[in-house]
């Protein structure tokens, strides 16, 4: 069963699959494409993953894995 902890790895995987940069929607679509089954059977995470993935992205920014938004609210996530 998938957990919130898996989302950080999945965000990096999704971004890698879309060329290293993408909107929240693009990343979410790719993440769903790659992990729909795991999310489907993940209990409450199925209902919260699109919210939780944003927190996962923030954790990745804090660790320098994603580029900081620096006030840019367009929602583009980019691998560092």
N, C-alpha and C positions, 0 to 999 in steps of 0.2 A: 504494500500500500504506500502510495506517495505521501510525503509530508512537506511542510513549508520549507524544510531544509533542502529538499530536492530542487526547489524553484530557482535558486541561484545558479546551479549547474545548468539547468534547463534554459535559463535566459541567455547564458553564454553560448550554449549549443544553438539556440534559435538565431541569435545574432550572427554567429559564424555561418549558419546556413543561408542567411539573407545578405551576406557580403560584409558583415561587420558593423552595419548601421541600419537603423530602421525606426519607424514610428512605434508607439505603444501598440497600435492596432496590428501592424505588420509582425511585430514580435509575438504578440498574443496569438495571432492566426497560425504562425509557424510552430509555436509551442503546442498549440492544440493539435495541429497536424502530426507532430512528433509524439505527443504523449496523451492523446485523448483517452485511450483505454485506462492508463494509470490514473488519470484524473477522475474518470468515470467511477472507478471503484475505490476512491480515496476518502469516502465518508464526507465529513463536513468540508474538507478542502475543495470538493467539487463545487460547492456553492460560494467559496470565498477566494478561489485561486486568482481571479483577475484583479482583486484588491491586493492580495498577498504578493503577487508578482511585482507590484510597484514597490513594495517594501524590500523585496529581494534585490531589485535594481538599485535602490538607495544604499543597501549594504554593500553592493558591488562598487558603487561610486565611492563610498567611504574607504574601501580597501584599494581604490585605484584601478580596479578592473574595468570599470566604465568611465568614460570621460564625464567630468562634472558638468552639470547643466549651466552653471554660472548665470543664473537668472533667465536662461532660455526656457521658456515654457511651451515650446512647440511640441514637446514630447518625443524628440528624436533621441534614441539611445545609441551610443557608439562605444565599441570596444576600444580600450586604451591601447 
